[in-house]
Amino acid sequence: MTTPDLLDPHAGLVHAVETSLLPAPDREIEVLGKVPDGADRASAVAHLQRAATEVRRRAIQTVGAVGAGHIGGEFSITDTLVTLYLGVMNISPEQVAAGDPERDRLVLSKGHAANALYTALAVGGYIHPEALRTFLQPESMLNGHPARNKIAAVEANTGPLGHGLPIAVGMALAGKLDGSPRRTFVLLGDGELQEGSNWEAMMTASHQGLDRLVALVDRNRLQQGARVADTNDLEPLADKLRAFGWEVVEVDGHDHGALLDVFAGVPAASGKPTFVIAHTDKGYPVSYMRDNVAWHHKVPNAEQVATALTELDAILETIPGAVPAGVGKDAS
């Protein structure tokens, strides 16, 4: 894989923009790229665990520096994002740059989690890590919601909830009409499933037999201000999705090996589109943030950022080969 030109901080952006920079992180995120070809399962999982932990430690520093963001819901989807970009999808920076029509697509329907997407794209080599310091700055390409006319690897403009799945259905239908093997993935929030447009799109996907479409709901059970069950309960969710003609799989959304297994089963033998219910915790794995509704839109102070980094670095120390050279308790 060709990583971004490290001399060009605008790599991966649609055009160069000069803007103010956020304070530098303690260390910039490393471009790790895809799981190496031929890696065994343990090595693949370790690679994804390391990438996810690095994405989280960089993302919380971004939110802390800019004073805005949706860090809780970003942390709950990080494992899915890195698994898809680094371990599952047929996509690479080269394919994106070339406009390869056969690349897989990912639509982030819960667009308010854009910071996690941008950071995952940086660890995958799709944008220069330095660009993360422009998040929410004047005229930055890194908006609070992703835009396809600003970042080459972003497939759709999202933000208004309930739009991503209908867009993905259109992409998957185009792929079917093209006779293409490409797959379309769409990542939704569970509170977002209260939007009726999603259920219309589900009916269309089933009716059209879009077996190369995968919808994944970040089932962290929390939405802005309340629990999903207290706002407009979705259960029995799996039964409803099956009734709409989808193949339904439930998985621990923080288990990289289990996620790899689920995505390996697409397209489903049944010929139906696949809906993955990924059980997650908002704010995972940070102790003070986990399963706490306040962290939908709360900004961590300096002490909270430091606590999160300490906890995340402790996780890195458990992953073989995950601690960068010169970093850690024994570094001089």
Buried (B, 14 or more C-beta within 10 A) or exposed (E): EEBBEEEEBBBBBBEEBEEEBBEEBEEBBBBBBBBEEEBEEEBBBBBBBBBBBBBBBBBBBBBBBBEBBBBBBBBBBBBBBBBBBBBBBEBBBEBBBEEBEEBBBBBBBBBBBBBBBBBBBBBBBBBBBBBBBBBBBEEBBBBBBBBBEBBBBBBBBBBEBBBBBBBBBBBBBBBBEEEBEBBBBBBBBBBBBBBEBBBBBBEBBBEBBBBBBBBBBBBBBBBEEEBBEEBEEBEEBBEBBBEBBBBBBBBBBBBBBBBBEBBEEBBBEEEBBBBBBBBBBBBBBBEEBBBBBEBBBBBBEEEBBBBBBEBBBEBBEEBEEBBBEEBEEEEE
